Amino acid sequence: MNFKGVVGIFQKVDDKIYVLEKSTLCALIVAMAFLAFFTVIFRLVFHKCFVGCEDIVQNMVLWCTFLGGAIGARSNSHLNINILQTYLKKGKFKLGLDILLLAVTCVVAGFLALSGYSFVLSQIDFGEDLPSLGMKLWVFQVILPYTFFIVCFRYFLGTLKKIAGVEDDSTVKMMV
């Protein structure tokens, strides 16, 4: 199997992950809207609220934020400072700079994934609960290492695509 074949396999894996993330994100946003709506209605009409609703919505916002970041990494649409890249014409120096920036971002995201993993392990050891839900807090925080790992994977894939000279069509696929 050649280098471009490996990149193609990684791209297919990323496509499947992307569909799952996008579906999860949509479901979370709809669920948050319904929870917020029904909480307001229950408070106004019945003068009662769902126990733990605020905790659920707060953790859903955390998940939406980090899933959105992972989805944004797929098309390299994060905030960036591209002063040098703007003035460079297409060529070997621009390609080298793109590869370097993608690789550095991959390494930083990898360190953040390891830090997130260590954080979740410490939360498991600490055993903090959400009393209103009767659940461990780390269950909700597992999104941190996952999304940073996916961001690392996506920037690694982007680096491989640049090296292999494979056209990056992630932005086009995102629109569909």
C-alpha positions in Angstrom: 0.0 0.0 0.0 1.4 3.4 -0.9 1.4 6.6 1.1 -1.6 8.1 -0.6 -3.5 4.9 0.2 -2.8 5.3 3.9 -4.0 8.9 3.7 -7.2 7.7 2.0 -7.9 5.2 4.7 -7.3 7.9 7.4 -9.7 10.2 5.4 -12.4 7.5 5.4 -12.0 7.1 9.2 -12.3 10.8 9.6 -15.4 11.0 7.4 -17.1 8.4 9.6 -16.1 10.3 12.8 -17.3 13.5 11.3 -20.8 12.1 10.6 -21.0 10.8 14.2 -19.8 14.2 15.6 -22.1 16.2 13.5 -25.1 14.0 14.4 -24.2 14.2 18.1 -23.8 18.0 17.9 -27.2 18.4 16.2 -28.9 16.1 18.8 -27.3 18.0 21.7 -28.4 21.4 20.4 -32.0 20.2 19.9 -32.0 18.6 23.3 -30.6 21.8 24.9 -33.3 23.9 23.2 -36.1 21.5 24.4 -34.7 21.3 27.9 -34.4 25.1 28.2 -37.9 25.6 26.7 -39.6 23.0 29.0 -37.8 24.3 32.1 -39.1 27.8 31.5 -42.6 26.5 30.8 -42.6 24.3 33.9 -41.4 27.2 36.1 -44.0 29.5 34.8 -46.9 27.1 34.8 -46.2 24.6 37.6 -43.7 26.6 39.6 -41.4 23.6 39.6 -38.3 22.7 37.6 -36.5 19.6 36.5 -33.9 18.5 39.0 -30.5 18.7 37.5 -31.6 20.5 34.3 -29.1 23.3 34.7 -26.3 20.8 35.2 -27.4 18.9 32.1 -27.5 22.0 30.0 -24.2 23.2 31.3 -22.5 20.0 30.4 -24.3 19.9 27.0 -22.8 23.3 26.3 -19.4 21.9 27.2 -19.9 19.0 24.7 -21.2 21.3 22.0 -18.2 23.7 22.4 -15.6 20.9 22.1 -17.4 19.0 19.4 -17.7 22.2 17.4 -14.0 22.7 17.8 -13.2 19.2 16.6 -15.5 19.8 13.6 -13.8 23.1 12.9 -10.4 21.4 12.9 -11.6 19.2 10.1 -11.6 22.1 7.6 -8.8 24.0 9.4 -11.3 26.8 10.1 -10.0 27.8 13.5 -8.8 31.3 14.2 -5.2 31.7 12.9 -2.7 34.3 12.2 -1.6 33.9 8.6 0.5 37.0 7.9 3.3 35.1 6.2 0.9 32.8 4.4 -1.0 35.7 2.9 2.0 37.1 1.1 3.6 33.9 0.0 2.8 32.6 -3.5 2.3 28.9 -4.1 5.6 27.2 -3.9 7.9 25.1 -1.9 8.4 27.6 0.9 4.6 28.1 1.4 4.1 24.3 1.3 6.9 23.9 3.8 5.4 26.5 6.1 1.9 24.9 5.8 3.3 21.5 6.7 5.2 23.0 9.7 2.2 24.9 11.0 0.0 21.8 10.6 2.6 19.6 12.4 3.1 22.0 15.3 -0.7 22.3 15.7 -0.9 18.5 15.7 1.8 18.3 18.4 0.1 20.9 20.6 -3.3 19.2 20.3 -1.6 15.9 21.2 -0.2 17.5 24.4 -3.7 18.9 25.2 -5.2 15.4 24.6 -2.7 13.9 27.1 -3.4 16.7 29.6 -7.2 16.2 29.2 -6.7 12.4 29.7 -4.7 13.1 32.9 -7.4 15.5 34.0 -10.2 13.0 33.5 -8.1 10.3 35.4 -7.6 12.7 38.3 -11.4 13.4 38.3 -12.0 9.6 38.4 -9.7 9.3 41.4 -11.1 12.4 43.1 -14.7 11.0 42.5 -16.5 14.3 42.4 -20.3 13.9 41.8 -23.0 16.0 40.4 -25.5 15.6 43.3 -28.5 16.7 41.2 -27.9 13.9 38.7 -26.3 11.4 40.9 -23.5 10.9 38.3 -19.8 11.3 38.4 -18.5 14.5 36.9 -15.8 12.8 34.8 -18.5 11.2 32.7 -19.2 14.6 31.2 -15.5 15.7 31.0 -14.4 12.7 28.9 -15.2 15.0 25.9 -12.0 16.9 26.6 -9.3 14.3 25.7 -11.5 12.9 23.0 -11.9 16.2 21.1 -8.2 17.1 21.5 -7.2 13.7 20.2 -9.5 14.1 17.2 -8.1 17.6 16.6 -4.6 16.1 16.8 -5.6 13.3 14.4 -7.2 15.8 11.9 -4.1 18.0 11.9 -1.9 14.9 11.5 -4.1 13.9 8.5 -3.8 17.5 7.1 0.0 17.2 7.4 0.0 13.9 5.6 -2.2 15.3 2.9 0.1 18.3 2.3 3.1 15.9 2.2 1.4 13.5 -0.2 0.1 16.3 -2.3 -3.5 15.1 -1.9 -6.2 17.7 -2.5 -8.0 18.6 0.8 -11.7 18.4 0.1 -12.8 18.4 3.7 -14.3 21.9 3.4 -16.4 20.8 0.4 -17.6 17.7 2.3 -18.5 19.8 5.3 -21.0 21.8 3.2 -22.9 18.7 2.1 
